[in-house]
Amino acid sequence: MPPQNVHYHPGTAERCCANRCSKGKFNKAQKADCRIGCKNWMSKSSLNWVGGWGTRLEHQCSKDCYQPGLWKSLRARSNTVSFWNTQGKSSPKVERMCQRGCAMFHGCVKDEMGNKKQPMFTCNRKINFIKGQRYSQISLTDYCKAGKCDSNPKYGKKTDQNKAEAYCKATCIKRNGCTGFFFQKHNNGHEICGFYSTKVNTAAASRHGHKYGAVCTKN
């Protein structure tokens, strides 16, 4: 799983891109084609959180702008059906305008990273629970069997606090409304994460007697 190295939010970048596409001396249809580039799959790629992949993602996005047209041409000569044949209104009429959207999106991501130096999460390893706050829990390792409670961690071959927290961060990002989480490694080796959906009340933070853990809040 890619690490969460940079602050990135797909919705913010898409809105920025759409706003930039609406500017300039272009007609309505061209601006709509530009916005197709903004909504390309690249906005959801986990590589955006890694950092350093922007140029390569933009290049792939630009190539994809041509795919609907290429498959439409192929469809006229055969019965081949693909994902690109079903795009309908999402197929750009002018590919270079779609590619403009890819470039605009890349620019918005770079600007967002430059304007927001803080990481996506702030973690405190001196605490590992929020008293009185509701949460949704998952296990990161198997339950105890024959005295062993840390088998088959979901994030790798061996248990590791950094990797465990990274897994919980990625899970939180995918969950709608997730505001943060706690991570705990119990003294028997079993590991869990509990996800919060309301503002994390750090004033009620505590440290249970576990081997180690943390509370991470989403910035």
C-alpha positions as a printed Julia matrix, in Angstrom:
219×3 Matrix{Float64}:
   0.0     0.0     0.0
   1.47    3.41   -0.96
   2.46    5.65    1.96
   0.48    8.83    2.66
   3.33   11.3     2.14
   1.5    14.44    1.06
  -1.69   16.34    1.8
  -4.04   15.67   -1.11
  -7.82   15.82   -1.46
  -9.36   14.71   -4.79
 -12.5    16.83   -4.39
 -10.47   20.0    -3.82
  -8.25   19.31   -6.82
 -11.26   18.52   -9.07
 -13.03   21.75   -8.12
  -9.87   23.75   -8.71
  -9.44   22.08  -12.11
 -13.06   22.69  -13.15
 -12.72   26.35  -12.17
  -9.58   26.75  -14.27
 -11.23   24.99  -17.21
 -14.07   27.53  -17.12
 -11.62   30.35  -17.84
 -10.06   31.36  -21.13
 -11.38   32.1   -24.6
 -13.0    28.74  -25.23
 -16.57   27.85  -26.12
 -18.95   25.9   -23.86
 -18.25   22.53  -25.48
 -14.48   22.98  -25.22
 -14.74   23.87  -21.54
 -16.87   20.77  -20.98
 -14.19   18.63  -22.67
 -11.6    20.21  -20.4
 -13.62   19.22  -17.34
 -13.64   15.61  -18.53
  -9.88   15.64  -18.03
 -10.45   16.92  -14.48
 -12.67   13.94  -13.63
 -10.35   11.31  -15.1
  -9.44    8.27  -12.98
  -6.11    9.94  -12.1
  -7.87   12.05   -9.45
  -8.64    8.85   -7.48
  -5.22    7.24   -7.87
  -3.49    6.47   -4.56
  -0.24    7.64   -6.17
  -1.41   11.23   -5.65
  -0.83   10.75   -1.91
   2.66    9.36   -2.52
   3.94   12.45   -4.34
   6.29   12.63   -7.32
   3.92   10.86   -9.74
   2.08   13.91  -11.09
   3.8    14.13  -14.48
   3.34   10.4   -15.17
  -0.31   10.5   -14.11
  -0.91   13.5   -16.37
   0.73   11.66  -19.28
  -1.53    8.62  -18.8
  -4.58   10.87  -18.4
  -3.71   12.58  -21.71
  -3.45    9.21  -23.46
  -6.84    8.18  -22.08
  -8.44   11.26  -23.64
  -7.96    9.59  -27.04
  -9.38    6.2   -26.07
 -13.14    6.88  -26.55
 -12.51    8.19  -30.08
 -10.21    5.3   -30.98
 -12.7     2.71  -29.78
 -15.56    4.48  -31.53
 -13.61    4.19  -34.78
 -12.9     0.52  -34.1
 -16.55   -0.09  -33.27
 -17.49    1.14  -36.73
 -15.42   -1.69  -38.24
 -16.17   -4.51  -35.79
 -18.41   -5.6   -32.93
 -15.72   -4.95  -30.31
 -17.13   -3.54  -27.09
 -15.06   -1.91  -24.35
 -15.3     0.37  -21.36
 -14.66    3.33  -23.66
 -17.75    2.58  -25.77
 -19.98    3.16  -22.75
 -18.67    6.59  -21.78
 -21.41    8.52  -23.61
 -21.4    12.16  -22.54
 -18.03   11.65  -20.86
 -16.32   11.2   -24.21
 -14.53   14.41  -25.26
 -15.31   15.83  -28.68
 -11.92   17.55  -28.83
  -9.2    15.43  -27.24
  -6.72   18.29  -26.8
  -9.21   20.08  -24.55
  -9.51   16.95  -22.41
  -5.71   16.91  -22.25
  -5.83   20.53  -21.13
  -7.97   19.34  -18.23
  -5.34   16.72  -17.34
  -2.7    19.45  -17.23
  -4.96   21.73  -15.18
  -5.56   18.94  -12.67
  -1.83   18.31  -12.34
  -1.31   22.02  -11.71
  -4.01   22.11   -9.05
  -2.47   19.14   -7.23
   0.94   20.83   -7.21
  -0.6    24.06   -5.92
  -2.48   22.2    -3.18
   0.7    20.48   -2.03
   2.54   23.78   -2.04
  -0.14   25.58   -0.06
  -0.69   22.84    2.51
   2.55   21.69    4.03
   0.88   19.84    6.89
   0.42   16.06    6.56
  -3.04   14.6     6.14
  -3.0    13.16    9.68
  -1.58   14.25   13.02
  -0.73   11.28   15.24
   0.03   11.19   18.97
   1.63    7.97   20.23
   1.39    9.04   23.86
  -2.34    8.26   23.81
  -4.31    5.37   22.31
  -8.01    5.94   23.04
 -10.7     8.64   23.23
 -12.91    8.16   26.25
 -16.66    8.21   25.6
 -16.45    8.65   21.81
 -18.16    6.15   19.51
 -16.06    4.31   16.94
 -16.12    1.52   14.36
 -13.48   -1.14   14.98
 -11.51   -3.49   12.73
  -8.84   -6.09   13.54
  -5.47   -5.81   11.84
  -4.31   -9.28   12.9
  -5.97  -12.65   13.39
  -7.67  -13.42   16.68
  -5.76  -15.52   19.2
  -5.17  -19.13   18.23
  -2.92  -21.57   20.08
  -1.57  -18.66   22.13
  -0.59  -16.56   19.08
  -2.54  -13.33   18.56
  -0.61  -11.37   15.93
  -0.75  -13.63   12.87
  -1.41  -12.42    9.31
  -1.33   -8.64    9.72
  -3.39   -6.99    6.97
  -0.57   -4.65    5.97
   2.39   -7.02    5.57
   4.21  -10.15    6.66
   5.22   -8.88   10.11
   3.61   -6.52   12.59
   5.0    -3.0    12.47
   3.62    0.15   14.07
   4.4     2.46   11.16
   2.81    0.11    8.63
  -0.18   -0.49   10.89
  -0.82    3.25   11.22
  -0.38    3.72    7.46
  -2.98    1.0     6.84
  -5.43    2.67    9.22
  -4.81    6.05    7.57
  -5.56    4.61    4.13
  -8.72    2.94    5.48
  -9.86    6.19    7.11
  -9.37    8.05    3.82
 -11.62    5.56    2.04
 -14.37    5.81    4.67
 -16.93    8.56    4.2
 -16.88   10.98    7.11
 -13.89    9.45    8.89
 -12.3    12.09   11.14
  -9.52   10.01   12.67
  -8.79    6.76   14.47
  -7.03    5.06   17.34
  -4.57    2.21   16.9
  -3.73   -0.3    19.64
  -1.38   -3.23   19.89
  -2.53   -5.26   22.89
  -0.08   -6.95   25.21
  -0.95  -10.33   23.68
   0.04   -9.0    20.23
  -3.44   -8.52   18.74
  -3.88   -5.21   16.84
  -6.99   -3.12   16.22
  -8.01    0.23   14.78
 -11.12    2.18   15.76
 -12.43    4.84   13.38
 -14.24    8.01   14.44
 -16.93    9.76   12.39
 -17.3    12.87   14.55
 -14.73   15.45   15.6
 -12.07   13.69   17.63
 -12.32   14.89   21.22
  -8.63   14.92   22.11
  -9.5    16.51   25.46
 -10.89   13.08   26.46
  -7.81   11.21   25.28
  -6.31    8.51   27.48
  -3.67    5.82   27.37
  -4.76    2.28   28.06
  -2.16   -0.24   29.22
  -1.35   -1.68   25.8
   2.03   -2.46   24.29
   1.8     0.62   22.05
  -0.69    2.62   20.03
  -1.7     6.08   18.86
  -4.57    8.42   18.15
  -4.51   10.07   14.71
  -6.73   12.97   13.71
  -7.43   14.02   10.15
  -6.2    17.54    9.34
